[in-house]
């Protein structure tokens, strides 16, 4: 079984970012917005800052107290959103309950929305060409920003020369952060996609139909060889902590030996590619801004 490491894909994305930077007249800046002290958020913030800085990009963090009011947060968010020195925004979610997250999804400038959160609804967006990021993903329009993790999975497959057209792909998980947008991106690549979830009957059998299995569940080591067709490719999106306090994915990686042809490890797989995609989105956002400014 081949171990598909994220580092090799990240290195290729770094080259693309460096080429993009050559065409820019300034160093693009990402602003990470964190509310509260959630350890998962802090860990993601650290990883993203390290990766983007190592790619030659600028990163600043804006941290707000976990009990900030809805009104006060919206005021702060509006100021960051309008700040011309900010090229891209990454808002760590979920936000605390007192903040209306859907309002923020509507507020965020689509040109700075690097993780594709704006807005969740296709309803009332007419024509579809006026739709913004997540709606674009669902309508097959590639001009916006897809959620970074979903795009990282597609990068991982394509950069490892794994064909998608006509292939059967099972996506286990249907969240708006990963499973659903990933399914749409795979569909755009002409894969035949089956979206599975907690109510899917006979899940192992359904997964065993797939040439490529992507696990986006959030359940430590749930996917073992009984879910995997012989020689299938397995992509593990999960980030979990096991009973020994160790970081692990949704896939029991060792158990796939002899069944899967290739699989991604956790850690060392999709996670690092997600932040490399974020870097790529930041450069694209800055390039779009530069083009817009030069057309004024
Ligand atoms: P989520 O919102 O909790 O969604 C989990 C999905 O898995 C749901 O659709 C759920 O189905 C489904 N599910 C749960 N238990 C299942 C079961 N026993 N059988 C089949 N399906 C089941 O989680 P998420 O935000 O999508 O994240 C998923 C995983 O990816 C987590 O481990 C998260 O930490 C990780 N993640 C990684 C990255 C990265 O950069 N690598 C980024 C984001 C998230 P229902 O809809 O029916 O409830």
py3Dmol code that shows the C-alpha trace and the ligand (Angstrom):
import py3Dmol

protein = """\
ATOM      1  CA  UNK A   1       0.000   0.000   0.000  1.00  0.00           C
ATOM      2  CA  UNK A   2       1.365   3.412  -0.977  1.00  0.00           C
ATOM      3  CA  UNK A   3       1.330   6.096   1.720  1.00  0.00           C
ATOM      4  CA  UNK A   4       0.124   9.313   0.094  1.00  0.00           C
ATOM      5  CA  UNK A   5       1.877  12.000   2.091  1.00  0.00           C
ATOM      6  CA  UNK A   6       0.645  15.588   2.206  1.00  0.00           C
ATOM      7  CA  UNK A   7       4.166  17.048   2.159  1.00  0.00           C
ATOM      8  CA  UNK A   8       4.781  16.234  -1.517  1.00  0.00           C
ATOM      9  CA  UNK A   9       1.488  17.873  -2.548  1.00  0.00           C
ATOM     10  CA  UNK A  10       2.197  20.879  -0.299  1.00  0.00           C
ATOM     11  CA  UNK A  11       5.596  21.317  -1.975  1.00  0.00           C
ATOM     12  CA  UNK A  12       3.941  21.448  -5.411  1.00  0.00           C
ATOM     13  CA  UNK A  13       1.401  23.990  -4.165  1.00  0.00           C
ATOM     14  CA  UNK A  14       4.264  26.039  -2.664  1.00  0.00           C
ATOM     15  CA  UNK A  15       5.861  26.270  -6.109  1.00  0.00           C
ATOM     16  CA  UNK A  16       2.554  27.557  -7.528  1.00  0.00           C
ATOM     17  CA  UNK A  17       2.254  30.105  -4.702  1.00  0.00           C
ATOM     18  CA  UNK A  18       5.814  31.351  -5.305  1.00  0.00           C
ATOM     19  CA  UNK A  19       5.107  31.783  -9.022  1.00  0.00           C
ATOM     20  CA  UNK A  20       1.932  33.715  -8.160  1.00  0.00           C
ATOM     21  CA  UNK A  21       3.863  35.972  -5.776  1.00  0.00           C
ATOM     22  CA  UNK A  22       6.203  37.009  -8.605  1.00  0.00           C
ATOM     23  CA  UNK A  23       3.237  38.647 -10.366  1.00  0.00           C
ATOM     24  CA  UNK A  24       2.179  40.651  -7.306  1.00  0.00           C
ATOM     25  CA  UNK A  25       3.369  44.090  -6.253  1.00  0.00           C
ATOM     26  CA  UNK A  26       2.831  43.380  -2.528  1.00  0.00           C
ATOM     27  CA  UNK A  27       2.971  40.467  -0.064  1.00  0.00           C
ATOM     28  CA  UNK A  28      -0.614  39.271   0.511  1.00  0.00           C
ATOM     29  CA  UNK A  29      -1.960  39.294   4.043  1.00  0.00           C
ATOM     30  CA  UNK A  30      -4.270  36.735   5.660  1.00  0.00           C
ATOM     31  CA  UNK A  31      -6.218  37.710   8.762  1.00  0.00           C
ATOM     32  CA  UNK A  32      -7.229  34.794  10.978  1.00  0.00           C
ATOM     33  CA  UNK A  33     -10.190  35.556  13.233  1.00  0.00           C
ATOM     34  CA  UNK A  34     -10.485  33.514  16.394  1.00  0.00           C
ATOM     35  CA  UNK A  35     -13.141  33.890  19.088  1.00  0.00           C
ATOM     36  CA  UNK A  36     -12.294  32.217  22.393  1.00  0.00           C
ATOM     37  CA  UNK A  37      -9.570  29.756  23.325  1.00  0.00           C
ATOM     38  CA  UNK A  38     -10.732  26.480  21.745  1.00  0.00           C
ATOM     39  CA  UNK A  39      -7.590  24.265  21.551  1.00  0.00           C
ATOM     40  CA  UNK A  40      -8.585  22.950  18.057  1.00  0.00           C
ATOM     41  CA  UNK A  41      -8.846  26.532  16.771  1.00  0.00           C
ATOM     42  CA  UNK A  42      -5.514  27.497  18.342  1.00  0.00           C
ATOM     43  CA  UNK A  43      -3.850  24.441  16.812  1.00  0.00           C
ATOM     44  CA  UNK A  44      -5.283  25.192  13.338  1.00  0.00           C
ATOM     45  CA  UNK A  45      -4.264  28.859  13.676  1.00  0.00           C
ATOM     46  CA  UNK A  46      -0.695  27.858  14.568  1.00  0.00           C
ATOM     47  CA  UNK A  47      -0.461  25.367  11.680  1.00  0.00           C
ATOM     48  CA  UNK A  48      -1.866  27.831   9.140  1.00  0.00           C
ATOM     49  CA  UNK A  49       0.398  30.655  10.344  1.00  0.00           C
ATOM     50  CA  UNK A  50       3.487  28.446  10.128  1.00  0.00           C
ATOM     51  CA  UNK A  51       2.600  27.140   6.654  1.00  0.00           C
ATOM     52  CA  UNK A  52       1.658  30.502   5.099  1.00  0.00           C
ATOM     53  CA  UNK A  53       4.682  32.262   6.599  1.00  0.00           C
ATOM     54  CA  UNK A  54       6.940  29.525   5.210  1.00  0.00           C
ATOM     55  CA  UNK A  55       5.360  30.170   1.783  1.00  0.00           C
ATOM     56  CA  UNK A  56       6.399  33.862   2.054  1.00  0.00           C
ATOM     57  CA  UNK A  57       2.957  35.205   2.964  1.00  0.00           C
ATOM     58  CA  UNK A  58       1.897  37.533   5.793  1.00  0.00           C
ATOM     59  CA  UNK A  59      -0.463  36.344   8.524  1.00  0.00           C
ATOM     60  CA  UNK A  60      -2.046  38.246  11.414  1.00  0.00           C
ATOM     61  CA  UNK A  61      -4.411  36.890  14.061  1.00  0.00           C
ATOM     62  CA  UNK A  62      -7.293  38.837  15.555  1.00  0.00           C
ATOM     63  CA  UNK A  63      -8.428  37.173  18.757  1.00  0.00           C
ATOM     64  CA  UNK A  64     -11.646  38.082  20.577  1.00  0.00           C
ATOM     65  CA  UNK A  65     -12.935  36.926  23.965  1.00  0.00           C
ATOM     66  CA  UNK A  66     -15.253  33.897  23.896  1.00  0.00           C
ATOM     67  CA  UNK A  67     -18.064  35.939  25.510  1.00  0.00           C
ATOM     68  CA  UNK A  68     -17.971  38.847  23.037  1.00  0.00           C
ATOM     69  CA  UNK A  69     -21.509  39.975  22.165  1.00  0.00           C
ATOM     70  CA  UNK A  70     -23.048  39.459  18.740  1.00  0.00           C
ATOM     71  CA  UNK A  71     -23.169  43.213  18.179  1.00  0.00           C
ATOM     72  CA  UNK A  72     -19.574  43.870  19.262  1.00  0.00           C
ATOM     73  CA  UNK A  73     -18.227  40.983  17.155  1.00  0.00           C
ATOM     74  CA  UNK A  74     -20.097  42.126  14.057  1.00  0.00           C
ATOM     75  CA  UNK A  75     -18.592  45.600  14.485  1.00  0.00           C
ATOM     76  CA  UNK A  76     -15.074  44.152  14.737  1.00  0.00           C
ATOM     77  CA  UNK A  77     -15.711  41.794  11.822  1.00  0.00           C
ATOM     78  CA  UNK A  78     -17.024  44.620   9.623  1.00  0.00           C
ATOM     79  CA  UNK A  79     -13.839  46.630  10.265  1.00  0.00           C
ATOM     80  CA  UNK A  80     -11.565  43.702   9.277  1.00  0.00           C
ATOM     81  CA  UNK A  81     -13.759  42.975   6.243  1.00  0.00           C
ATOM     82  CA  UNK A  82     -13.433  46.592   5.053  1.00  0.00           C
ATOM     83  CA  UNK A  83      -9.690  46.916   5.776  1.00  0.00           C
ATOM     84  CA  UNK A  84      -7.946  47.359   2.401  1.00  0.00           C
ATOM     85  CA  UNK A  85      -4.701  45.858   3.767  1.00  0.00           C
ATOM     86  CA  UNK A  86      -6.463  42.508   4.412  1.00  0.00           C
ATOM     87  CA  UNK A  87      -6.403  40.287   1.290  1.00  0.00           C
ATOM     88  CA  UNK A  88      -8.037  37.227   2.821  1.00  0.00           C
ATOM     89  CA  UNK A  89      -9.976  36.178   5.912  1.00  0.00           C
ATOM     90  CA  UNK A  90     -10.059  32.831   7.697  1.00  0.00           C
ATOM     91  CA  UNK A  91     -12.693  32.758  10.402  1.00  0.00           C
ATOM     92  CA  UNK A  92     -12.313  29.819  12.774  1.00  0.00           C
ATOM     93  CA  UNK A  93     -15.654  28.107  13.314  1.00  0.00           C
ATOM     94  CA  UNK A  94     -17.978  27.255  14.909  1.00  0.00           C
ATOM     95  CA  UNK A  95     -18.394  30.644  16.572  1.00  0.00           C
ATOM     96  CA  UNK A  96     -19.784  30.805  20.125  1.00  0.00           C
ATOM     97  CA  UNK A  97     -23.564  30.390  20.267  1.00  0.00           C
ATOM     98  CA  UNK A  98     -24.338  34.056  21.065  1.00  0.00           C
ATOM     99  CA  UNK A  99     -22.977  35.078  17.637  1.00  0.00           C
ATOM    100  CA  UNK A 100     -25.216  34.576  14.620  1.00  0.00           C
ATOM    101  CA  UNK A 101     -22.796  32.766  12.281  1.00  0.00           C
ATOM    102  CA  UNK A 102     -25.154  32.936   9.303  1.00  0.00           C
ATOM    103  CA  UNK A 103     -25.105  36.744   9.483  1.00  0.00           C
ATOM    104  CA  UNK A 104     -21.300  36.653   9.268  1.00  0.00           C
ATOM    105  CA  UNK A 105     -21.458  34.298   6.263  1.00  0.00           C
ATOM    106  CA  UNK A 106     -23.594  36.925   4.545  1.00  0.00           C
ATOM    107  CA  UNK A 107     -21.330  39.796   5.649  1.00  0.00           C
ATOM    108  CA  UNK A 108     -17.965  38.401   4.541  1.00  0.00           C
ATOM    109  CA  UNK A 109     -16.608  39.960   1.356  1.00  0.00           C
ATOM    110  CA  UNK A 110     -16.642  37.043  -1.154  1.00  0.00           C
ATOM    111  CA  UNK A 111     -13.335  38.321  -2.565  1.00  0.00           C
ATOM    112  CA  UNK A 112     -11.700  37.762   0.858  1.00  0.00           C
ATOM    113  CA  UNK A 113     -13.624  34.601   1.779  1.00  0.00           C
ATOM    114  CA  UNK A 114     -10.768  32.129   1.318  1.00  0.00           C
ATOM    115  CA  UNK A 115     -12.539  29.180   2.970  1.00  0.00           C
ATOM    116  CA  UNK A 116     -15.708  29.457   0.883  1.00  0.00           C
ATOM    117  CA  UNK A 117     -18.347  30.197   3.504  1.00  0.00           C
ATOM    118  CA  UNK A 118     -20.378  32.856   1.682  1.00  0.00           C
ATOM    119  CA  UNK A 119     -23.340  32.257   1.635  1.00  0.00           C
ATOM    120  CA  UNK A 120     -24.868  28.846   2.302  1.00  0.00           C
ATOM    121  CA  UNK A 121     -28.041  29.439   0.336  1.00  0.00           C
ATOM    122  CA  UNK A 122     -28.602  29.220  -3.396  1.00  0.00           C
ATOM    123  CA  UNK A 123     -32.117  30.523  -2.923  1.00  0.00           C
ATOM    124  CA  UNK A 124     -32.689  34.076  -4.166  1.00  0.00           C
ATOM    125  CA  UNK A 125     -29.308  34.237  -5.889  1.00  0.00           C
ATOM    126  CA  UNK A 126     -30.194  34.930  -9.487  1.00  0.00           C
ATOM    127  CA  UNK A 127     -28.617  34.654 -11.940  1.00  0.00           C
ATOM    128  CA  UNK A 128     -26.360  31.846 -10.705  1.00  0.00           C
ATOM    129  CA  UNK A 129     -23.359  33.816 -12.044  1.00  0.00           C
ATOM    130  CA  UNK A 130     -23.985  36.277  -9.216  1.00  0.00           C
ATOM    131  CA  UNK A 131     -23.723  33.475  -6.671  1.00  0.00           C
ATOM    132  CA  UNK A 132     -20.792  33.560  -4.283  1.00  0.00           C
ATOM    133  CA  UNK A 133     -18.318  31.012  -3.048  1.00  0.00           C
ATOM    134  CA  UNK A 134     -20.173  28.018  -1.581  1.00  0.00           C
ATOM    135  CA  UNK A 135     -23.070  28.552  -3.994  1.00  0.00           C
ATOM    136  CA  UNK A 136     -20.557  28.590  -6.862  1.00  0.00           C
ATOM    137  CA  UNK A 137     -19.186  25.231  -5.698  1.00  0.00           C
ATOM    138  CA  UNK A 138     -22.697  23.779  -5.855  1.00  0.00           C
ATOM    139  CA  UNK A 139     -23.381  25.236  -9.303  1.00  0.00           C
ATOM    140  CA  UNK A 140     -20.098  23.944 -10.766  1.00  0.00           C
ATOM    141  CA  UNK A 141     -18.589  27.436 -11.187  1.00  0.00           C
ATOM    142  CA  UNK A 142     -14.849  27.311 -10.386  1.00  0.00           C
ATOM    143  CA  UNK A 143     -14.271  31.073 -10.219  1.00  0.00           C
ATOM    144  CA  UNK A 144     -14.868  31.312  -6.438  1.00  0.00           C
ATOM    145  CA  UNK A 145     -13.148  29.854  -3.380  1.00  0.00           C
ATOM    146  CA  UNK A 146     -14.154  26.321  -2.389  1.00  0.00           C
ATOM    147  CA  UNK A 147     -13.726  25.272   1.264  1.00  0.00           C
ATOM    148  CA  UNK A 148      -9.990  24.571   1.613  1.00  0.00           C
ATOM    149  CA  UNK A 149     -10.280  21.027   3.030  1.00  0.00           C
ATOM    150  CA  UNK A 150     -12.607  19.868   0.247  1.00  0.00           C
ATOM    151  CA  UNK A 151     -10.244  21.299  -2.367  1.00  0.00           C
ATOM    152  CA  UNK A 152      -7.249  19.760  -0.567  1.00  0.00           C
ATOM    153  CA  UNK A 153      -8.738  16.275  -1.083  1.00  0.00           C
ATOM    154  CA  UNK A 154      -9.126  16.881  -4.819  1.00  0.00           C
ATOM    155  CA  UNK A 155      -5.541  18.276  -4.993  1.00  0.00           C
ATOM    156  CA  UNK A 156      -4.269  15.218  -3.142  1.00  0.00           C
ATOM    157  CA  UNK A 157      -5.901  12.909  -5.697  1.00  0.00           C
ATOM    158  CA  UNK A 158      -4.993  14.894  -8.810  1.00  0.00           C
ATOM    159  CA  UNK A 159      -1.390  15.570  -7.802  1.00  0.00           C
ATOM    160  CA  UNK A 160      -0.943  11.845  -7.134  1.00  0.00           C
ATOM    161  CA  UNK A 161      -2.202  11.194 -10.697  1.00  0.00           C
ATOM    162  CA  UNK A 162      -5.319   9.388  -9.527  1.00  0.00           C
ATOM    163  CA  UNK A 163      -7.933   9.595 -12.277  1.00  0.00           C
ATOM    164  CA  UNK A 164     -11.361  10.813 -11.202  1.00  0.00           C
ATOM    165  CA  UNK A 165     -13.385  10.870 -14.405  1.00  0.00           C
ATOM    166  CA  UNK A 166     -15.839   7.965 -14.472  1.00  0.00           C
ATOM    167  CA  UNK A 167     -14.581   6.632 -11.129  1.00  0.00           C
ATOM    168  CA  UNK A 168     -16.913   5.675  -8.312  1.00  0.00           C
ATOM    169  CA  UNK A 169     -16.220   7.759  -5.224  1.00  0.00           C
ATOM    170  CA  UNK A 170     -17.869   7.335  -1.838  1.00  0.00           C
ATOM    171  CA  UNK A 171     -17.808  10.390   0.434  1.00  0.00           C
ATOM    172  CA  UNK A 172     -18.636   9.483   4.026  1.00  0.00           C
ATOM    173  CA  UNK A 173     -19.929  12.674   5.677  1.00  0.00           C
ATOM    174  CA  UNK A 174     -22.276  15.395   4.442  1.00  0.00           C
ATOM    175  CA  UNK A 175     -21.286  18.520   6.381  1.00  0.00           C
ATOM    176  CA  UNK A 176     -21.191  21.883   4.646  1.00  0.00           C
ATOM    177  CA  UNK A 177     -17.533  22.207   5.681  1.00  0.00           C
ATOM    178  CA  UNK A 178     -16.241  19.027   4.055  1.00  0.00           C
ATOM    179  CA  UNK A 179     -18.538  16.252   2.765  1.00  0.00           C
ATOM    180  CA  UNK A 180     -20.993  18.221   0.633  1.00  0.00           C
ATOM    181  CA  UNK A 181     -18.568  20.637  -1.049  1.00  0.00           C
ATOM    182  CA  UNK A 182     -16.121  17.758  -1.620  1.00  0.00           C
ATOM    183  CA  UNK A 183     -18.890  15.757  -3.312  1.00  0.00           C
ATOM    184  CA  UNK A 184     -19.610  18.691  -5.626  1.00  0.00           C
ATOM    185  CA  UNK A 185     -15.922  19.175  -6.505  1.00  0.00           C
ATOM    186  CA  UNK A 186     -15.620  15.460  -7.307  1.00  0.00           C
ATOM    187  CA  UNK A 187     -18.758  15.632  -9.425  1.00  0.00           C
ATOM    188  CA  UNK A 188     -17.151  18.534 -11.295  1.00  0.00           C
ATOM    189  CA  UNK A 189     -14.246  16.166 -12.042  1.00  0.00           C
ATOM    190  CA  UNK A 190     -16.796  13.745 -13.580  1.00  0.00           C
ATOM    191  CA  UNK A 191     -16.606  11.190 -10.778  1.00  0.00           C
ATOM    192  CA  UNK A 192     -19.740   9.201  -9.905  1.00  0.00           C
ATOM    193  CA  UNK A 193     -20.297  10.265  -6.311  1.00  0.00           C
ATOM    194  CA  UNK A 194     -22.186   8.515  -3.513  1.00  0.00           C
ATOM    195  CA  UNK A 195     -22.718  10.703  -0.440  1.00  0.00           C
ATOM    196  CA  UNK A 196     -22.978   8.661   2.763  1.00  0.00           C
ATOM    197  CA  UNK A 197     -23.982   9.735   6.263  1.00  0.00           C
ATOM    198  CA  UNK A 198     -25.076   8.418   9.659  1.00  0.00           C
ATOM    199  CA  UNK A 199     -28.350   7.032   8.256  1.00  0.00           C
ATOM    200  CA  UNK A 200     -26.804   5.248   5.267  1.00  0.00           C
ATOM    201  CA  UNK A 201     -27.878   1.607   5.359  1.00  0.00           C
ATOM    202  CA  UNK A 202     -25.203  -1.066   4.888  1.00  0.00           C
ATOM    203  CA  UNK A 203     -22.411   1.526   4.891  1.00  0.00           C
ATOM    204  CA  UNK A 204     -19.506  -0.952   4.496  1.00  0.00           C
ATOM    205  CA  UNK A 205     -21.164  -2.489   1.409  1.00  0.00           C
ATOM    206  CA  UNK A 206     -21.842   0.937  -0.102  1.00  0.00           C
ATOM    207  CA  UNK A 207     -18.222   1.989   0.521  1.00  0.00           C
ATOM    208  CA  UNK A 208     -16.912  -1.258  -0.983  1.00  0.00           C
ATOM    209  CA  UNK A 209     -18.432  -0.189  -4.334  1.00  0.00           C
ATOM    210  CA  UNK A 210     -16.013   2.741  -4.466  1.00  0.00           C
ATOM    211  CA  UNK A 211     -12.755   3.065  -6.392  1.00  0.00           C
ATOM    212  CA  UNK A 212     -11.941   5.997  -4.092  1.00  0.00           C
ATOM    213  CA  UNK A 213     -13.203   6.271  -0.525  1.00  0.00           C
ATOM    214  CA  UNK A 214     -13.034   9.584   1.326  1.00  0.00           C
ATOM    215  CA  UNK A 215     -13.690   9.587   5.064  1.00  0.00           C
ATOM    216  CA  UNK A 216     -14.980  12.883   6.519  1.00  0.00           C
ATOM    217  CA  UNK A 217     -16.802  11.551   9.562  1.00  0.00           C
ATOM    218  CA  UNK A 218     -15.037  12.641  12.738  1.00  0.00           C
ATOM    219  CA  UNK A 219     -14.960   9.140  14.294  1.00  0.00           C
ATOM    220  CA  UNK A 220     -11.535   7.781  15.272  1.00  0.00           C
ATOM    221  CA  UNK A 221     -10.414   4.789  13.140  1.00  0.00           C
ATOM    222  CA  UNK A 222     -14.003   3.924  12.126  1.00  0.00           C
ATOM    223  CA  UNK A 223     -13.124   2.955   8.550  1.00  0.00           C
ATOM    224  CA  UNK A 224     -11.274  -0.378   8.377  1.00  0.00           C
ATOM    225  CA  UNK A 225     -10.615  -2.894   5.586  1.00  0.00           C
ATOM    226  CA  UNK A 226     -14.241  -4.090   5.634  1.00  0.00           C
ATOM    227  CA  UNK A 227     -15.244  -0.747   4.041  1.00  0.00           C
ATOM    228  CA  UNK A 228     -12.607  -0.874   1.312  1.00  0.00           C
ATOM    229  CA  UNK A 229     -12.665  -2.521  -2.128  1.00  0.00           C
ATOM    230  CA  UNK A 230      -9.460  -4.324  -3.145  1.00  0.00           C
ATOM    231  CA  UNK A 231      -6.996  -1.771  -4.604  1.00  0.00           C
ATOM    232  CA  UNK A 232      -9.183   1.239  -3.808  1.00  0.00           C
ATOM    233  CA  UNK A 233      -7.632   4.587  -2.830  1.00  0.00           C
ATOM    234  CA  UNK A 234      -8.551   5.896   0.633  1.00  0.00           C
ATOM    235  CA  UNK A 235      -8.390   9.545   1.675  1.00  0.00           C
ATOM    236  CA  UNK A 236      -8.696  10.300   5.378  1.00  0.00           C
ATOM    237  CA  UNK A 237      -9.975  13.787   6.218  1.00  0.00           C
ATOM    238  CA  UNK A 238     -10.706  13.065   9.875  1.00  0.00           C
ATOM    239  CA  UNK A 239      -8.827  14.752  12.699  1.00  0.00           C
ATOM    240  CA  UNK A 240      -9.606  13.029  15.989  1.00  0.00           C
ATOM    241  CA  UNK A 241      -7.983  12.278  19.305  1.00  0.00           C
ATOM    242  CA  UNK A 242      -7.960   8.584  20.208  1.00  0.00           C
ATOM    243  CA  UNK A 243      -8.379   7.066  23.687  1.00  0.00           C
ATOM    244  CA  UNK A 244      -4.604   7.450  24.286  1.00  0.00           C
ATOM    245  CA  UNK A 245      -4.761  11.174  23.531  1.00  0.00           C
ATOM    246  CA  UNK A 246      -3.046  10.717  20.149  1.00  0.00           C
ATOM    247  CA  UNK A 247      -4.028  12.469  16.907  1.00  0.00           C
ATOM    248  CA  UNK A 248      -5.692  10.029  14.499  1.00  0.00           C
ATOM    249  CA  UNK A 249      -7.933   9.989  11.456  1.00  0.00           C
ATOM    250  CA  UNK A 250     -11.258   8.349  10.619  1.00  0.00           C
ATOM    251  CA  UNK A 251      -9.392   5.460   8.992  1.00  0.00           C
ATOM    252  CA  UNK A 252      -7.599   2.548  10.642  1.00  0.00           C
ATOM    253  CA  UNK A 253      -4.603   3.023   8.345  1.00  0.00           C
ATOM    254  CA  UNK A 254      -2.641  -0.111   9.355  1.00  0.00           C
ATOM    255  CA  UNK A 255      -5.707  -2.317   8.847  1.00  0.00           C
ATOM    256  CA  UNK A 256      -5.881  -1.323   5.133  1.00  0.00           C
ATOM    257  CA  UNK A 257      -2.550  -2.992   4.314  1.00  0.00           C
ATOM    258  CA  UNK A 258      -3.243  -5.655   1.704  1.00  0.00           C
ATOM    259  CA  UNK A 259      -6.623  -4.144   0.735  1.00  0.00           C
ATOM    260  CA  UNK A 260      -6.165  -0.504  -0.348  1.00  0.00           C
ATOM    261  CA  UNK A 261      -3.681   0.404  -3.102  1.00  0.00           C
ATOM    262  CA  UNK A 262      -2.941   3.794  -1.491  1.00  0.00           C
ATOM    263  CA  UNK A 263      -4.080   5.767   1.547  1.00  0.00           C
ATOM    264  CA  UNK A 264      -3.338   9.059   3.291  1.00  0.00           C
ATOM    265  CA  UNK A 265      -1.975   9.016   6.864  1.00  0.00           C
ATOM    266  CA  UNK A 266      -3.081  11.164   9.806  1.00  0.00           C
ATOM    267  CA  UNK A 267      -1.076  13.135  10.759  1.00  0.00           C
ATOM    268  CA  UNK A 268       0.900  13.864   7.591  1.00  0.00           C
ATOM    269  CA  UNK A 269      -1.923  13.675   5.041  1.00  0.00           C
ATOM    270  CA  UNK A 270      -4.745  16.024   4.079  1.00  0.00           C
ATOM    271  CA  UNK A 271      -4.320  18.462   7.017  1.00  0.00           C
ATOM    272  CA  UNK A 272      -1.122  20.096   5.730  1.00  0.00           C
ATOM    273  CA  UNK A 273      -2.521  20.293   2.199  1.00  0.00           C
ATOM    274  CA  UNK A 274      -5.534  22.223   3.527  1.00  0.00           C
ATOM    275  CA  UNK A 275      -3.313  25.086   4.708  1.00  0.00           C
ATOM    276  CA  UNK A 276      -1.336  24.970   1.432  1.00  0.00           C
ATOM    277  CA  UNK A 277      -4.640  25.406  -0.435  1.00  0.00           C
ATOM    278  CA  UNK A 278      -5.424  28.318   1.892  1.00  0.00           C
ATOM    279  CA  UNK A 279      -2.099  29.896   0.837  1.00  0.00           C
ATOM    280  CA  UNK A 280      -2.995  29.372  -2.813  1.00  0.00           C
ATOM    281  CA  UNK A 281      -6.394  31.012  -2.267  1.00  0.00           C
ATOM    282  CA  UNK A 282      -4.733  34.009  -0.593  1.00  0.00           C
ATOM    283  CA  UNK A 283      -2.480  34.602  -3.588  1.00  0.00           C
ATOM    284  CA  UNK A 284      -5.434  34.235  -5.963  1.00  0.00           C
ATOM    285  CA  UNK A 285      -7.451  36.749  -3.916  1.00  0.00           C
ATOM    286  CA  UNK A 286      -4.566  39.241  -4.065  1.00  0.00           C
ATOM    287  CA  UNK A 287      -4.139  38.718  -7.813  1.00  0.00           C
ATOM    288  CA  UNK A 288      -7.842  39.339  -8.371  1.00  0.00           C
ATOM    289  CA  UNK A 289      -7.574  42.520  -6.300  1.00  0.00           C
ATOM    290  CA  UNK A 290      -4.517  43.679  -8.258  1.00  0.00           C
ATOM    291  CA  UNK A 291      -6.331  43.096 -11.570  1.00  0.00           C
ATOM    292  CA  UNK A 292      -9.424  44.918 -10.331  1.00  0.00           C
ATOM    293  CA  UNK A 293      -7.320  47.897  -9.158  1.00  0.00           C
ATOM    294  CA  UNK A 294      -5.444  48.096 -12.461  1.00  0.00           C
ATOM    295  CA  UNK A 295      -8.773  48.194 -14.363  1.00  0.00           C
ATOM    296  CA  UNK A 296     -10.024  51.173 -12.352  1.00  0.00           C
TER     297      UNK A 296
END
"""
ligand_1 = """\
48
LIG
P -19.376 16.971 11.130
O -19.969 18.283 10.816
O -19.530 16.403 12.503
O -19.981 15.914 10.088
C -19.727 14.555 10.205
C -20.482 13.804 9.138
O -20.206 12.420 9.321
C -21.993 13.996 9.194
O -22.497 14.185 7.889
C -22.485 12.688 9.802
O -23.734 12.264 9.300
C -21.438 11.708 9.345
N -21.351 10.592 10.284
C -21.196 10.650 11.624
N -21.170 9.407 12.143
C -21.308 8.553 11.098
C -21.371 7.154 10.998
N -21.260 6.359 12.070
N -21.526 6.621 9.769
C -21.612 7.405 8.683
N -21.565 8.748 8.709
C -21.421 9.318 9.923
O -17.818 16.947 10.832
P -16.967 17.775 9.708
O -16.820 19.179 10.133
O -17.490 17.457 8.360
O -15.545 17.073 9.889
C -15.356 15.693 9.646
C -13.962 15.312 10.073
O -13.025 16.037 9.289
C -13.631 15.658 11.530
O -12.766 14.671 12.067
C -12.881 16.971 11.431
O -11.996 17.194 12.502
C -12.134 16.753 10.139
N -11.728 17.987 9.441
C -10.483 17.989 8.916
C -10.033 19.113 8.237
C -8.646 19.083 7.632
O -8.084 20.116 7.327
N -8.076 17.899 7.394
C -10.844 20.232 8.120
C -12.148 20.175 8.621
C -12.584 19.038 9.282
P -25.123 13.057 9.590
O -25.118 14.224 8.668
O -26.150 12.052 9.247
O -25.097 13.446 11.033
"""
view = py3Dmol.view(width=600, height=400)
view.addModel(protein, "pdb")
view.setStyle({"model": 0}, {"cartoon": {"style": "trace"}})
view.addModel(ligand_1, "xyz")
view.setStyle({"model": 1}, {"stick": {}})
view.zoomTo()
view.show()
